[in-house]
Amino acid sequence: MILLLHYSFYRLNLISVSLPNLRKIHLTIYTILFMCFLQSINAQNQKLTNLENEPTQYYKNNTISVDILSSIGYQYWVQGNYKEALRYLLISKKKHKKNNNYKGVASTTLHIGLIYADLKEYNEALREYNKAIHLFTDLKLTNDVATTFTKIATILIEQNKHIEALEYLNNALEIHTKSNFTYGIAEIHNRLTLLHLNKNNLDKASYHIHESIRLSKEIGDTYGLTSSMILLGKTLRLKGNLKEAEHNLKMGLQSSKENNLKKQELASYQELKKLKTIMNQPEQALLFYNNYVKLKDTLFNYKKSKEIAFLEFKNKLEQTNTKISILEQEHGKKKIINYTLFTSILLISISAYIILSVYRKRSEKEIEFAIKEQDILKSQNSLAQKFIQNEKLKQKELEEQLEFKNKQLTSYTFNFQQKNEIINKIQNIVKHLDQVSSLEEKKLIQELKKLAEENLSIDKNWENFRNYFEEAKIGFHAKLKLKHENLKANDLKICSLIRLNLNIKETASILGISPGSLKTARYRLRKKLELNPKQEIIDYLISLEKEMIPDDKLYK
């Protein structure tokens, strides 16, 4: 329907743009539709109001105040007429809500809970009590909160939930004591007596019941005083004070009859029957028992009729609430339709502007984001270029260091070779001079021999050579020792010189041996390296150098 109306307005707009004379028709149709919807909504509201007022249609005087309605409901509860009590309290609660009188709503909620508690509908009663506590708490009515705590504790005592009940009663007593609310304190002592009697704690029960009686007398609370006198009689009976128990129970019975308190009268008969049985007075015990049974039957029938009436009323109330709920839903839908009708034109008018604005802002943000992203990419690219340049410089520096080490090794090898050649020449000269017979020449010859032999010792020079070689060929010796544990120091020297690609003559000269001795040493080295006849030593050493071996195995 809304789409149809939108389409109608759209067509009328086209006509009004093309034909200015028809604008009055457009306005007239809009006004007619508006009035139709208002009339429909008013009719719906009137139907809902009539249904809500259904429970109060028998009241002729419309000026009855809400407080009087609440009082009437409370009095019906005191009389035990739960059906009428609940009817009046529900009406009162609804009117309190309408008048935004939240204190009245809380009080009627509490009284509704009392009705449910009397009918043993404990779950419903606790639900109403908790609602009342929330309302009283929001209004900061602490005494009313404490009173509700006492009502909850009463239910918990009947359910034998003594720990929870005691916690509620202690909290209520603390609140009432601070505000000096005597009625509430007296009621709490009465409930504490019940709790301690259930727990067979007679001393505490005796203390609390005397406090309840004292406070009830101070404020003139007949109902509370009668109930407390009966509880005192029960306490005294359990403690063995039978005479005092009988006196208090008879006073409680008399007060119950005078004030038409049937529940207290029934409790009096029951306690007096138990007392007379203990006192070995069977005739009086039987008399009280007969009175108890007679009154109980009367109350039982009356209670059953009240429960049946209450259930009938509850079912009717649920049906009424269901109807109200359905109408409220329909009423809500009408409101939504009405609101949609009046806001749709405005929304359509501004939607294009909003969409364009959002699109423009989004485009600006996307452009701004793209620019930022481009700057970030440029920055990342610049950093990557710098990183690549740094890596190239590092690689070049390492290559230069390696080249320098190789040059040092080559230079050292060449010097090593030259040194040994010079020493060999000196040694040859010394051999010729050794043929001279002069004593001094012989002495000189001996010194030259000694000098030649000392300089020919190449252990230290070999150590320096080994260090240079290891810097150029990292891990070479360690790999050889790991693969071939039987290699000796001289074998490692030969392998190093072969790896430098020196020929037999150059290698023999450096080692200070003849080429033939070197060939023999190379042959023995091939066996130790376990090479086949076609495999060259230098090829094997190069392949071994390229092998990747973990450091923990290489230098263990």
C-alpha positions as CSV (number, residue, x, y, z in Angstrom):
1,M,0.0,0.0,0.0
2,I,2.9,2.3,0.9
3,L,4.5,1.7,-2.5
4,L,1.2,2.4,-4.2
5,L,0.8,5.7,-2.4
6,H,4.4,6.6,-3.3
7,Y,3.7,5.9,-6.9
8,S,0.5,8.0,-6.8
9,F,2.4,10.9,-5.3
10,Y,5.1,10.5,-7.9
11,R,2.5,10.6,-10.7
12,L,0.8,13.6,-9.1
13,N,4.1,15.4,-8.9
14,L,4.7,14.8,-12.6
15,I,1.3,16.2,-13.3
16,S,1.8,19.2,-11.0
17,V,5.1,19.9,-12.8
18,S,3.7,19.6,-16.2
19,L,0.2,21.0,-15.4
20,P,0.4,23.7,-12.7
21,N,-3.4,24.0,-12.6
22,L,-3.7,20.5,-11.1
23,R,-1.6,21.3,-7.9
24,K,-4.8,21.9,-6.0
25,I,-6.0,18.4,-6.8
26,H,-2.7,17.0,-5.5
27,L,-3.1,18.9,-2.2
28,T,-6.8,17.8,-1.9
29,I,-6.0,14.1,-2.4
30,Y,-3.1,14.3,0.2
31,T,-5.5,15.9,2.7
32,I,-8.1,13.3,2.2
33,L,-5.6,10.4,2.7
34,F,-4.3,12.1,5.8
35,M,-7.8,12.4,7.3
36,C,-8.6,8.8,6.5
37,F,-5.5,7.6,8.3
38,L,-6.2,9.8,11.3
39,Q,-9.8,8.4,11.5
40,S,-8.5,4.8,11.3
41,I,-6.0,5.4,14.1
42,N,-8.6,7.1,16.3
43,A,-11.0,4.2,15.9
44,Q,-8.2,1.8,16.8
45,N,-7.3,3.8,19.9
46,Q,-11.0,3.9,21.0
47,K,-11.3,0.1,20.6
48,L,-8.1,-0.4,22.7
49,T,-9.3,2.0,25.4
50,N,-12.7,0.3,25.6
51,L,-11.1,-3.1,26.1
52,E,-8.7,-1.7,28.8
53,N,-11.6,-0.2,30.7
54,E,-13.6,-3.5,30.6
55,P,-12.8,-4.4,34.3
56,T,-14.1,-1.1,35.5
57,Q,-17.3,-0.8,33.6
58,Y,-19.4,-1.6,36.6
59,Y,-18.2,1.6,38.4
60,K,-20.7,4.4,37.9
61,N,-18.7,7.0,39.7
62,N,-15.8,7.9,37.4
63,T,-14.3,10.3,40.0
64,I,-13.2,7.5,42.4
65,S,-9.5,8.2,43.2
66,V,-6.8,5.7,42.6
67,D,-5.9,5.6,46.3
68,I,-9.5,4.6,47.2
69,L,-9.3,1.8,44.7
70,S,-6.1,0.6,46.2
71,S,-7.6,0.7,49.7
72,I,-10.7,-1.2,48.6
73,G,-8.4,-3.9,47.1
74,Y,-6.3,-4.1,50.3
75,Q,-9.5,-4.5,52.4
76,Y,-10.8,-7.3,50.2
77,W,-7.4,-9.0,50.8
78,V,-7.7,-8.7,54.5
79,Q,-11.2,-10.2,54.3
80,G,-9.9,-13.1,52.2
81,N,-11.8,-12.1,49.0
82,Y,-8.9,-12.6,46.7
83,K,-10.9,-12.3,43.5
84,E,-12.2,-8.8,44.2
85,A,-8.9,-7.8,45.8
86,L,-6.9,-8.7,42.7
87,R,-9.5,-7.0,40.4
88,Y,-9.3,-3.7,42.3
89,L,-5.5,-3.9,42.7
90,L,-4.9,-4.5,39.0
91,I,-7.2,-1.5,38.1
92,S,-5.4,0.6,40.6
93,K,-2.0,-0.4,39.3
94,K,-3.0,0.4,35.7
95,K,-4.2,3.9,36.7
96,H,-1.1,4.5,38.7
97,K,1.0,3.7,35.6
98,K,-1.1,6.0,33.5
99,N,-0.6,8.8,36.1
100,N,3.1,8.1,36.4
101,N,2.7,7.4,40.1
102,Y,5.5,4.8,40.5
103,K,5.1,4.7,44.3
104,G,1.5,3.6,43.8
105,V,2.6,1.0,41.2
106,A,5.1,-0.4,43.6
107,S,2.6,-0.6,46.5
108,T,-0.1,-2.3,44.5
109,T,2.6,-4.8,43.1
110,L,3.5,-5.7,46.7
111,H,-0.2,-6.3,47.6
112,I,-0.7,-8.4,44.5
113,G,2.3,-10.5,45.7
114,L,0.6,-10.9,49.1
115,I,-2.5,-12.4,47.4
116,Y,-0.4,-14.9,45.5
117,A,1.4,-15.8,48.7
118,D,-1.9,-16.5,50.5
119,L,-2.9,-18.8,47.6
120,K,0.4,-20.6,47.8
121,E,1.4,-19.4,44.4
122,Y,4.9,-18.8,45.6
123,N,6.6,-18.3,42.2
124,E,4.1,-15.7,41.2
125,A,4.4,-14.1,44.6
126,L,8.2,-13.9,44.4
127,R,8.0,-12.4,40.9
128,E,5.7,-9.6,42.1
129,Y,7.9,-9.0,45.2
130,N,11.0,-8.7,43.1
131,K,9.2,-6.2,40.8
132,A,8.2,-4.2,43.9
133,I,11.8,-4.2,45.3
134,H,13.1,-2.7,42.0
135,L,10.5,0.0,42.0
136,F,11.0,0.9,45.7
137,T,14.8,0.9,45.2
138,D,14.5,3.3,42.3
139,L,12.3,5.6,44.5
140,K,14.7,5.2,47.4
141,L,11.9,4.0,49.7
142,T,14.1,1.8,51.9
143,N,11.4,0.9,54.5
144,D,9.2,-0.4,51.8
145,V,12.1,-2.4,50.4
146,A,12.7,-3.9,53.9
147,T,9.0,-4.7,54.3
148,T,9.2,-6.6,50.9
149,F,12.3,-8.5,52.2
150,T,10.2,-9.7,55.2
151,K,7.4,-11.0,52.9
152,I,10.0,-12.9,50.8
153,A,11.5,-14.3,54.0
154,T,8.0,-15.6,55.1
155,I,7.8,-17.6,51.9
156,L,11.3,-19.0,52.3
157,I,10.6,-20.1,55.9
158,E,7.6,-22.0,54.7
159,Q,9.9,-23.6,52.1
160,N,12.5,-24.5,54.8
161,K,15.1,-22.3,53.1
162,H,16.3,-20.9,56.5
163,I,19.7,-19.5,55.5
164,E,18.2,-17.4,52.7
165,A,15.3,-16.3,54.9
166,L,17.6,-15.3,57.7
167,E,19.7,-13.1,55.3
168,Y,16.5,-11.3,54.1
169,L,15.3,-10.8,57.7
170,N,18.7,-9.4,58.9
171,N,18.8,-6.9,56.0
172,A,15.2,-5.8,56.7
173,L,15.9,-5.5,60.4
174,E,18.9,-3.3,59.8
175,I,16.9,-1.0,57.5
176,H,13.9,-0.7,59.8
177,T,16.2,-0.1,62.8
178,K,17.9,2.8,61.1
179,S,14.6,4.5,60.4
180,N,13.0,3.4,63.7
181,F,10.0,1.8,61.9
182,T,8.4,-0.1,64.8
183,Y,5.7,-2.0,62.9
184,G,8.3,-3.5,60.5
185,I,10.6,-4.4,63.4
186,A,7.8,-6.2,65.3
187,E,6.9,-8.1,62.1
188,I,10.6,-9.2,61.6
189,H,10.8,-10.5,65.2
190,N,7.6,-12.5,64.6
191,R,9.2,-14.1,61.5
192,L,12.5,-14.8,63.3
193,T,10.5,-16.6,65.9
194,L,9.0,-18.9,63.3
195,L,12.4,-19.5,61.7
196,H,14.1,-20.4,65.1
197,L,11.2,-22.6,66.1
198,N,11.6,-24.6,62.8
199,K,15.3,-24.9,63.7
200,N,14.4,-25.9,67.3
201,N,16.4,-23.0,68.7
202,L,14.0,-22.2,71.6
203,D,16.1,-19.5,73.4
204,K,16.4,-17.3,70.3
205,A,12.7,-17.9,69.5
206,S,11.8,-16.8,73.0
207,Y,13.8,-13.6,72.7
208,H,12.3,-12.6,69.4
209,I,8.7,-13.4,70.3
210,H,8.9,-11.3,73.5
211,E,10.3,-8.4,71.4
212,S,7.5,-8.8,68.9
213,I,4.8,-8.7,71.6
214,R,6.4,-5.6,73.2
215,L,6.6,-3.7,70.0
216,S,3.1,-4.7,68.9
217,K,1.7,-3.4,72.2
218,E,3.4,-0.1,71.7
219,I,1.9,0.6,68.3
220,G,-1.5,-1.2,69.0
221,D,-1.1,-3.8,66.3
222,T,-3.9,-6.3,67.1
223,Y,-3.2,-8.6,64.2
224,G,0.5,-8.8,65.0
225,L,-0.1,-9.1,68.8
226,T,-2.6,-12.0,68.4
227,S,-0.2,-13.9,66.1
228,S,2.7,-13.3,68.5
229,M,0.8,-14.5,71.6
230,I,0.0,-17.8,69.8
231,L,3.7,-18.2,68.8
232,L,4.7,-17.4,72.4
233,G,2.3,-20.1,73.6
234,K,3.9,-22.6,71.2
235,T,7.4,-21.6,72.3
236,L,6.6,-22.0,76.0
237,R,5.0,-25.4,75.3
238,L,8.2,-26.6,73.6
239,K,10.2,-25.3,76.5
240,G,8.0,-27.1,79.0
241,N,6.3,-24.1,80.6
242,L,2.8,-25.5,80.2
243,K,0.9,-23.2,82.5
244,E,2.3,-20.0,80.9
245,A,1.7,-21.6,77.4
246,E,-1.9,-22.3,78.2
247,H,-2.4,-18.7,79.4
248,N,-1.0,-17.1,76.3
249,L,-2.8,-19.5,73.9
250,K,-6.2,-18.8,75.5
251,M,-5.5,-15.0,75.2
252,G,-4.6,-15.5,71.6
253,L,-7.8,-17.6,71.0
254,Q,-9.9,-14.9,72.6
255,S,-8.3,-12.1,70.5
256,S,-8.8,-14.2,67.4
257,K,-12.5,-14.6,68.1
258,E,-13.0,-11.0,69.0
259,N,-11.3,-9.7,65.8
260,N,-12.6,-12.5,63.5
261,L,-9.0,-13.7,62.7
262,K,-9.8,-17.2,61.5
263,K,-6.2,-18.2,60.7
264,Q,-5.1,-17.3,64.2
265,E,-8.1,-19.0,65.7
266,L,-7.2,-22.2,63.9
267,A,-3.6,-22.0,65.0
268,S,-4.8,-21.5,68.6
269,Y,-7.0,-24.6,68.6
270,Q,-4.2,-26.7,67.1
271,E,-1.7,-25.5,69.8
272,L,-4.2,-26.0,72.6
273,K,-4.9,-29.5,71.5
274,K,-1.2,-30.4,71.5
275,L,-0.8,-28.7,75.0
276,K,-3.7,-30.6,76.6
277,T,-2.4,-33.8,75.2
278,I,0.9,-33.2,76.9
279,M,-0.9,-32.2,80.1
280,N,-2.8,-35.5,80.0
281,Q,-6.2,-33.9,79.7
282,P,-7.7,-35.9,76.9
283,E,-11.2,-34.6,77.1
284,Q,-10.2,-30.9,76.7
285,A,-7.7,-32.0,74.0
286,L,-10.5,-33.7,72.1
287,L,-12.7,-30.6,72.5
288,F,-10.0,-28.3,71.0
289,Y,-9.3,-30.9,68.3
290,N,-13.0,-31.0,67.3
291,N,-13.1,-27.2,67.1
292,Y,-9.9,-27.3,65.0
293,V,-11.4,-29.8,62.6
294,K,-14.7,-27.9,62.3
295,L,-13.0,-24.6,61.6
296,K,-10.5,-26.1,59.3
297,D,-13.2,-27.7,57.2
298,T,-15.0,-24.4,57.0
299,L,-11.8,-22.6,56.0
300,F,-10.9,-25.4,53.6
301,N,-14.2,-25.2,51.7
302,Y,-14.1,-21.4,51.7
303,K,-10.5,-21.5,50.6
304,K,-11.3,-23.9,47.8
305,S,-14.1,-21.7,46.5
306,K,-11.8,-18.7,46.6
307,E,-9.1,-20.6,44.7
308,I,-11.7,-21.7,42.0
309,A,-13.0,-18.1,41.7
310,F,-9.4,-16.9,41.5
311,L,-8.6,-19.3,38.7
312,E,-11.7,-18.3,36.8
313,F,-10.7,-14.7,37.1
314,K,-7.1,-15.4,36.2
315,N,-8.2,-17.2,33.0
316,K,-10.5,-14.3,32.1
317,L,-7.7,-11.8,32.9
318,E,-5.3,-13.8,30.6
319,Q,-7.8,-13.7,27.8
320,T,-8.3,-10.0,28.2
321,N,-4.6,-9.4,28.3
322,T,-4.2,-11.4,25.1
323,K,-6.8,-9.3,23.3
324,I,-5.1,-6.1,24.6
325,S,-1.7,-7.4,23.4
326,I,-3.1,-8.2,19.9
327,L,-4.7,-4.7,19.7
328,E,-1.5,-3.1,20.9
329,Q,0.4,-4.9,18.2
330,E,-2.1,-3.7,15.6
331,H,-2.0,-0.2,17.0
332,G,1.7,-0.2,16.8
333,K,1.6,-1.3,13.2
334,K,-0.9,1.5,12.4
335,K,1.5,4.0,14.0
336,I,4.4,2.6,11.9
337,I,2.3,3.0,8.7
338,N,1.2,6.5,9.7
339,Y,4.8,7.5,10.5
340,T,6.0,5.9,7.3
341,L,3.4,7.8,5.2
342,F,4.4,11.2,6.6
343,T,8.1,10.6,6.5
344,S,8.5,8.8,3.2
345,I,8.1,11.9,1.1
346,L,10.7,13.7,3.1
347,L,13.0,10.8,3.0
348,I,12.7,10.5,-0.7
349,S,13.4,14.2,-1.1
350,I,16.6,14.1,0.9
351,S,17.8,10.6,0.0
352,A,19.4,11.8,-3.3
353,Y,21.2,14.6,-1.6
354,I,22.5,12.2,1.1
355,I,23.6,9.6,-1.4
356,L,25.4,12.2,-3.5
357,S,27.0,13.7,-0.4
358,V,28.1,10.3,0.9
359,Y,29.4,9.3,-2.6
360,R,31.3,12.6,-2.9
361,K,32.9,12.2,0.6
362,R,33.7,8.6,-0.1
363,S,35.3,9.5,-3.4
364,E,37.4,12.2,-1.7
365,K,38.5,9.7,0.9
366,E,39.3,7.1,-1.7
367,I,41.4,9.6,-3.6
368,E,43.1,10.7,-0.4
369,F,43.7,7.1,0.5
370,A,45.1,6.3,-3.0
371,I,47.5,9.3,-2.7
372,K,48.7,8.2,0.7
373,E,49.0,4.6,-0.5
374,Q,51.1,5.9,-3.5
375,D,53.3,7.8,-1.2
376,I,53.8,4.8,1.0
377,L,54.7,2.7,-2.1
378,K,57.2,5.3,-3.2
379,S,58.7,5.3,0.3
380,Q,58.8,1.5,0.4
381,N,60.4,1.5,-3.1
382,S,63.0,4.0,-2.0
383,L,63.8,1.9,1.0
384,A,64.0,-1.2,-1.1
385,Q,66.4,0.5,-3.5
386,K,68.6,1.7,-0.6
387,F,68.6,-1.8,0.8
388,I,69.6,-3.3,-2.5
389,Q,72.4,-0.8,-2.9
390,N,73.6,-1.6,0.7
391,E,73.5,-5.3,-0.1
392,K,75.5,-4.7,-3.3
393,L,78.1,-2.7,-1.4
394,K,78.4,-5.3,1.3
395,Q,78.8,-8.0,-1.4
396,K,81.4,-6.0,-3.2
397,E,83.2,-5.4,0.1
398,L,83.2,-9.1,0.8
399,E,84.5,-9.9,-2.7
400,E,87.2,-7.4,-2.2
401,Q,88.1,-8.8,1.2
402,L,88.2,-12.3,-0.4
403,E,90.3,-11.1,-3.2
404,F,92.7,-9.5,-0.8
405,K,93.0,-12.7,1.3
406,N,93.7,-14.7,-1.8
407,K,96.4,-12.2,-2.8
408,Q,97.8,-12.3,0.7
409,L,97.8,-16.1,0.5
410,T,99.4,-16.2,-2.9
411,S,102.0,-13.6,-1.8
412,Y,102.7,-15.6,1.3
413,T,103.0,-18.8,-0.7
414,F,105.4,-17.1,-3.1
415,N,107.5,-15.7,-0.3
416,F,107.4,-19.1,1.4
417,Q,108.7,-20.7,-1.7
418,Q,111.4,-18.0,-2.2
419,K,112.6,-18.4,1.3
420,N,113.0,-22.1,1.0
421,E,114.9,-21.7,-2.3
422,I,117.3,-19.2,-0.6
423,I,117.9,-21.5,2.3
424,N,118.5,-24.4,-0.1
425,K,121.2,-22.3,-1.9
426,I,122.8,-21.4,1.3
427,Q,122.8,-25.0,2.3
428,N,124.5,-25.9,-1.0
429,I,127.2,-23.3,-0.4
430,V,127.8,-24.6,3.1
431,K,128.3,-28.0,1.7
432,H,131.1,-26.8,-0.6
433,L,132.7,-24.8,2.2
434,D,132.6,-27.9,4.3
435,Q,135.5,-29.2,2.2
436,V,137.9,-26.5,3.4
437,S,140.3,-27.8,6.0
438,S,141.0,-24.6,7.9
439,L,139.8,-24.8,11.5
440,E,138.1,-21.4,11.5
441,E,136.4,-22.1,8.2
442,K,135.1,-25.3,9.7
443,K,133.8,-23.4,12.7
444,L,132.1,-20.9,10.4
445,I,130.7,-23.7,8.3
446,Q,129.1,-25.3,11.4
447,E,127.5,-22.0,12.3
448,L,126.1,-21.6,8.8
449,K,124.7,-25.1,8.9
450,K,123.1,-24.4,12.1
451,L,121.6,-21.2,10.8
452,A,120.3,-22.9,7.7
453,E,118.8,-25.7,9.7
454,E,117.1,-23.2,12.0
455,N,115.7,-21.1,9.1
456,L,114.6,-24.3,7.3
457,S,112.2,-25.0,10.2
458,I,108.9,-24.0,8.9
459,D,106.6,-24.9,11.7
460,K,105.9,-21.2,12.6
461,N,105.7,-20.2,9.0
462,W,103.3,-23.1,8.4
463,E,101.1,-21.9,11.3
464,N,100.9,-18.4,9.7
465,F,100.2,-20.0,6.3
466,R,97.5,-22.1,7.8
467,N,95.8,-19.0,9.4
468,Y,95.8,-17.1,6.1
469,F,94.5,-20.2,4.3
470,E,91.6,-20.6,6.8
471,E,90.6,-17.0,6.3
472,A,90.4,-17.5,2.6
473,K,89.0,-21.1,2.6
474,I,86.8,-21.2,5.7
475,G,86.2,-24.7,7.2
476,F,88.5,-26.4,4.6
477,H,90.7,-28.2,7.2
478,A,87.7,-29.0,9.5
479,K,85.8,-30.7,6.6
480,L,88.9,-32.8,5.7
481,K,89.3,-33.9,9.4
482,L,85.6,-34.7,9.7
483,K,85.6,-36.8,6.5
484,H,89.1,-38.4,7.0
485,E,90.1,-38.6,10.6
486,N,93.4,-40.4,9.7
487,L,94.9,-37.3,8.0
488,K,98.1,-36.0,9.6
489,A,99.4,-32.4,9.7
490,N,101.7,-33.0,6.7
491,D,98.7,-34.4,4.7
492,L,96.8,-31.2,5.5
493,K,99.7,-29.1,4.3
494,I,99.8,-31.0,1.0
495,C,96.0,-30.7,0.6
496,S,96.2,-26.9,1.1
497,L,99.0,-26.4,-1.4
498,I,97.1,-28.7,-4.0
499,R,94.0,-26.6,-3.4
500,L,96.0,-23.5,-4.3
501,N,96.7,-25.3,-7.6
502,L,100.5,-25.4,-7.2
503,N,102.4,-27.9,-9.2
504,I,104.7,-30.6,-7.9
505,K,107.9,-28.6,-8.2
506,E,106.4,-25.6,-6.4
507,T,104.8,-27.7,-3.7
508,A,108.1,-29.7,-3.1
509,S,110.1,-26.5,-2.9
510,I,107.7,-25.0,-0.2
511,L,107.7,-28.3,1.8
512,G,111.5,-28.5,1.5
513,I,111.5,-32.0,0.0
514,S,112.4,-33.5,-3.4
515,P,109.7,-33.9,-6.1
516,G,110.1,-37.6,-5.8
517,S,109.3,-37.6,-2.1
518,L,106.3,-35.4,-2.8
519,K,105.0,-37.8,-5.4
520,T,105.2,-40.6,-2.8
521,A,103.4,-38.4,-0.3
522,R,100.6,-37.6,-2.9
523,Y,100.2,-41.4,-3.6
524,R,99.7,-42.1,0.1
525,L,97.3,-39.1,0.4
526,R,95.1,-40.6,-2.4
527,K,94.7,-43.8,-0.5
528,K,93.8,-41.9,2.7
529,L,91.2,-39.9,0.7
530,E,89.9,-43.2,-0.8
531,L,90.0,-41.8,-4.4
532,N,89.6,-43.9,-7.5
533,P,92.5,-43.8,-10.1
534,K,90.6,-41.5,-12.5
535,Q,89.7,-38.9,-9.8
536,E,92.0,-35.9,-9.3
537,I,92.9,-34.8,-5.8
538,I,92.1,-31.1,-6.6
539,D,88.7,-31.9,-8.0
540,Y,87.8,-33.8,-4.9
541,L,89.0,-31.0,-2.6
542,I,87.0,-28.4,-4.5
543,S,83.8,-30.6,-4.3
544,L,84.5,-31.1,-0.5
545,E,84.9,-27.4,0.0
546,K,81.4,-26.8,-1.6
547,E,79.6,-29.2,0.7
548,M,77.3,-27.7,3.3
549,I,78.0,-29.1,6.8
550,P,76.3,-27.7,10.0
551,D,78.7,-25.8,12.3
552,D,77.7,-28.0,15.3
553,K,79.1,-31.1,13.4
554,L,82.0,-29.3,11.8
555,Y,83.5,-27.9,15.0
556,K,82.4,-30.4,17.7
